[in-house]
Amino acid sequence: MPVLTGLRLLFCLVLLLWCTVAHSQPADEPAYAQANTRGAVATVHPLATRAGMDVLAKGGNAVDAAVAAAVALGVVDGHNSGIGGGAFVLIRTADGKLLALDGRETAPAKAHRDMYVVDGEADTSLSQMGPLASGVPGSVLAYEMAIEQAGAKVYADVLAPAIRLAEEGFEIDNIFAGRLARSADRLARFDGSRAVLLGPDGNPWPRGHTLVQKDLANTLKAIADEGSDYFYQGGFARAVDQWMAANGGLLSAADFAGYKVIARSPILFDYRGYQVVGFPPPSSGGVHTAQILGMLEGHDLKALKDGERYHLIGEAMKLAFADRAHWLGDPDFTQVPKALVSRDYIAAQAGRILLNRALDVTEPGDPLATAEGEPAITDEPASEQDLFFKHTTHIAAADAAGNWVAITTTVNTDFGSKVIVPGTGVVMNNQMDDFSVQPGVPNAYGLVGTEANSVQPGKRPLSSMSPTIVLKDGKPVMTVGAAGGPTIITQVVQAIINHLDLGLPLEEALAKSRIHQQWRPDMLFVEANMPAGVRQELVSRGHKLKEMGPYGSTQAIALDAQGTLIAVSEPRLKARNK
């Protein structure tokens, strides 16, 4: 017996040492990403990552862990996401099934095309703040469906860490405090928001303050007890209905009762021996990740100098975003051509790129010309610096059994619509601004849309959220996603290129200087740390450069050469949160 006890002790010590190495995190630093023998989780907040890892430790799988982390983020990182917003959930199960659950918000039944047009001009303040800015939130039902279809725990168990964080409170960090300070004047306009997020003197809670959210804890407890029915057909829906009716909003209890999560068919695209699994419309992520990678596949990116490589990547981004503006929308309302991701069309687009000069792209491509009769993508059964910084949030998770998960979730811009319905603790989204509130007029991210993304009752707005899983020989080797408005797509693309094409270790792949091109405005955004020589090379090719500080927020998990899970959270986060 003493020998067995000694062996057990030795095993535990070895396991503890392995886990410490896998975390690659100094003891005095918060762990944004963690990995051990059970699995891995990466998020933007250590408390959310811990929530996911705790669920893994209690017998949950990667799906349970990802949902636990996502709901916890709505408590500790509530300026970016929460149960008052929407989510795209992408899962590759241990037995090889792919699930794409569309929990995007929907427009109210009383919404209409010109609801934000005043005296012939778009009033985007109405779509960005207040009672008219919110669609029906979808994350609560999307998470419940993910747990039911692919989880190992029950929903109540997965919600427990978030309930505890809301009830006991958490210490506000530098990023949260900055978001509160910048949004305080607008939050103060709404009683529910003022009561939770501002102090008795009307000032925003400072860094270091312990923020307790009793109302949010009670809402989460009710969901744990009653399931999503409480949110969509019970007390929460009634509270929203009453507040909206009293304050000029359109959302109703009937809108909540009619909400559905849609199981969609993922975008599958082969790239250099890998299969990239992306999210389909109303996400533009899967389509345009495939387009950009496909346009670059004919080039040996590793052999190119940085300036040459950035030029090609930027041009592919430009062409993809021109297509995004013209062709993309909710596939239940808009015919999105499947030819956008066809090899013939992508090759034709790649042929437009010049090696030594930036294109002046005035019009989108024409995928219909390369594939006459090609069906549409439909459901098959089953300041610029500030705006590009970090809105939305992403959760990456994987486990030892082979479940891999990518969840991107959001309330859109900081604290969404700035509305907390009194008594609920829930920050409501301002996702209506992701529609083309007036075709041709830029939204909060400078993106221009057409009729394909105009407001209609029950419609889901176009999104840049890009949860992505990469397979090799049918097995997952990478899961990645990001936050940052339209830069989400370009962050994901560059993470894949840097890791899989250039062979950089995962943390270096995420840390490498980023670029972004979204067609309109016609500028190549570059990070301030880009070397002067690389910038000059881009300028010499005709690019109009716009310098930005470090931006974006990518979360990723991959396998190293030994098959060990490596989890990495955005390297730029530590500097921002000091």
Secondary structure by P-SEA (a helix, b strand, c coil): caaaaaaaaaaaaaaaaaaaaaaccccccccccccccccccccccaaaaaaaaaaaaacccaaaaaaaaaaaaaacccccccccbbbbbbbbcccbbbbbbbcbbbccccccccccccccccccccccccccccccccaaaaaaaaaaccccccccccaaaaaaaaabbbbbcaaaaaaaaaacccccccaaaaaccccccccccccccccccaaaaaaaaaaaacccccccccaaaaaaaaaaaaccccccaaaaaabbbbbcccbbbbcccbbbbbbccccaaaaaaaaaaaaacccccccccaaaaaaaaaaaaaaaaaaaacccccccccccccccccaaaaaaaaaacccccccccccccccccccccccccccccccccccccccbbbbbbcccccccbbbbbccccccccccccccccbbbbcccccccccccccccccccccccccccccccccccccbbbbbcccccccccccccccaaaaaaaaaaaacccccccaaaaaacbbbbbccccccccccccccaaaaaaaaaaccccccccbbbbbbbccccccbbbbbbcccccccccc
